[in-house]
Amino acid sequence: MTRFDAEQPVGAGGAGCPPVAQTVLGLHGQSTGLSGACGTRLVEGTPRRPLATSVRMAVNLGGLEMKNPVTVASGTFAAGREYGDFVDVASLGAVTTKGVSLNGWEGNESPRIAETPSGMLNSIGLQNPGVAHLKEHDLPWLQARGATVIVNVSGHSFDEYVQVIEALEDAPVDAYEVNISCPNVDAGGMTIGTSAASVEKVVSRCRAATKRPLVVKLTPNVTDVTEIARAAEAAGADALSLINTILGMAIDAERRRPQLARVVGGLSGPAVKPVALRMVWECAKAVQVPLLGMGGIATAADAVEFLLAGATAVAVGTANFANPTATVEVIDGIAQYCERHGVHDVNELIGALEC
Ligand SMILES: Cc1cc2nc3c(=O)[nH]c(=O)nc-3n(C[C@H](O)[C@H](O)[C@H](O)COP(=O)(O)O)c2cc1C
């Protein structure tokens, strides 16, 4: 077994970043664009599990029982297997898989990752091998380890979202997260998630296709996120997750060229956290269903902020690329925060912001 030891750096990142990040991103030795954050090296070890705590850590996300409030953000943890040497996937609140489509997509042209101050831009474009591959290779692996599984569902059309869910109904899946917010595809994705009418339509159709908990993932690339949140709730979402990446771009002035082949991409990492927190706080006041908060969470302090703003659970995303054990550290840190503040049940933190 191997793991990364964040306390014993091996210098600059780029291609020197954790190989797990390059694998998940499909970079094969190119830079991950995470150079500032990659002070890690491989050492022998066993997958990390959270420390024992007297704090009650279980939460319920719209019918999904999570043993603690921490999952991973889709697309930053593959289907869990790539992180299995670092983290006991069963000890997470849930593993959220990379977005899956019916037949698989190749994704966008490279370069599709760029580093920006306190963040990264990606235009991966929902590359994935398709739902049959997920069922055959990844879901059995997660099931054998006892992981709680959220499958992130993507599609080019309303029909495709439904077909993916239907294909998964006989598979060991605990909940679906419907991604109507990817900024990196031309059809489906964010184009669906920016209009309340199309959100109602796609969510109602997904709702009719399953009785399992249905989480709908919202885009931040709208004027009023609460309008979209209300539409998803009205159409039958059991929970909402937010935020997906924020549209951005980066330019190489020397070459007078965009850094991404697709020109624009989705911004993630610490740079987006204030926007994400604001949107979680707004949605918490606008809807009754629970929220899964994400956007720039790298530490337990970040995660607690999201819980206080109104999230029932949180997801660690881009941080996984620089620190493959970030999830377990966040779980431990939340429990320690609770212990320090005399909080016996993590649910007491949800929406407890005083303002
Ligand atoms: C490389 C990469 C791939 C992603 N792929 C997906 C995806 O397949 N489906 C999805 O809903 N979100 C996807 N996202 C968005 C993340 O799940 C998350 O919403 C966003 O990155 C904000 O969280 P973070 O700042 O902690 O990374 C992706 C993000 C990154 C960085």
The ligand as an SDF file (V2000), in Angstrom:
LIG
                    3D

 31 33  0  0  0  0  0  0  0  0999 V2000
  -11.4430   17.9630  -12.9500 C   0  0  0  0  0  0  0  0  0  0  0  0
  -12.8490   18.1610  -12.5250 C   0  0  0  0  0  0  0  0  0  0  0  0
  -13.8550   17.3390  -13.0300 C   0  0  0  0  0  0  0  0  0  0  0  0
  -15.1880   17.5100  -12.6280 C   0  0  0  0  0  0  0  0  0  0  0  0
  -16.1500   16.6760  -13.1070 N   0  0  0  0  0  0  0  0  0  0  0  0
  -17.4330   16.8010  -12.6710 C   0  0  0  0  0  0  0  0  0  0  0  0
  -18.4300   15.8680  -13.0750 C   0  0  0  0  0  0  0  0  0  0  0  0
  -18.1770   14.9000  -13.7990 O   0  0  0  0  0  0  0  0  0  0  0  0
  -19.7020   16.0580  -12.6300 N   0  0  0  0  0  0  0  0  0  0  0  0
  -20.0310   17.1050  -11.7820 C   0  0  0  0  0  0  0  0  0  0  0  0
  -21.1890   17.2330  -11.3910 O   0  0  0  0  0  0  0  0  0  0  0  0
  -19.0910   17.9770  -11.3520 N   0  0  0  0  0  0  0  0  0  0  0  0
  -17.8050   17.8440  -11.7810 C   0  0  0  0  0  0  0  0  0  0  0  0
  -16.8450   18.7220  -11.3350 N   0  0  0  0  0  0  0  0  0  0  0  0
  -17.2250   19.8010  -10.3980 C   0  0  0  0  0  0  0  0  0  0  0  0
  -16.9150   19.3980   -8.9390 C   0  0  0  0  0  0  0  0  0  0  0  0
  -17.6500   18.2570   -8.5670 O   0  0  0  0  0  0  0  0  0  0  0  0
  -17.2220   20.5540   -7.9570 C   0  0  0  0  0  0  0  0  0  0  0  0
  -18.5880   20.8910   -8.0810 O   0  0  0  0  0  0  0  0  0  0  0  0
  -16.3870   21.8000   -8.2110 C   0  0  0  0  0  0  0  0  0  0  0  0
  -15.0820   21.4590   -8.6120 O   0  0  0  0  0  0  0  0  0  0  0  0
  -16.3020   22.7110   -6.9840 C   0  0  0  0  0  0  0  0  0  0  0  0
  -15.6980   22.0380   -5.8960 O   0  0  0  0  0  0  0  0  0  0  0  0
  -14.1090   22.1690   -5.5500 P   0  0  0  0  0  0  0  0  0  0  0  0
  -13.7680   23.6350   -5.6300 O   0  0  0  0  0  0  0  0  0  0  0  0
  -13.9590   21.6070   -4.1810 O   0  0  0  0  0  0  0  0  0  0  0  0
  -13.3930   21.3750   -6.5650 O   0  0  0  0  0  0  0  0  0  0  0  0
  -15.5120   18.5540  -11.7230 C   0  0  0  0  0  0  0  0  0  0  0  0
  -14.4900   19.3780  -11.1990 C   0  0  0  0  0  0  0  0  0  0  0  0
  -13.1820   19.1860  -11.5920 C   0  0  0  0  0  0  0  0  0  0  0  0
  -12.1230   20.0760  -10.9870 C   0  0  0  0  0  0  0  0  0  0  0  0
  1  2  1  0
  2  3  1  0
  2 30  2  0
  3  4  2  0
  4  5  1  0
  4 28  1  0
  5  6  2  0
  6  7  1  0
  6 13  1  0
  7  8  2  0
  7  9  1  0
  9 10  1  0
 10 11  2  0
 10 12  1  0
 12 13  2  0
 13 14  1  0
 14 15  1  0
 14 28  1  0
 15 16  1  0
 16 17  1  0
 16 18  1  0
 18 19  1  0
 18 20  1  0
 20 21  1  0
 20 22  1  0
 22 23  1  0
 23 24  1  0
 24 25  2  0
 24 26  1  0
 24 27  1  0
 28 29  2  0
 29 30  1  0
 30 31  1  0
M  END
$$$$
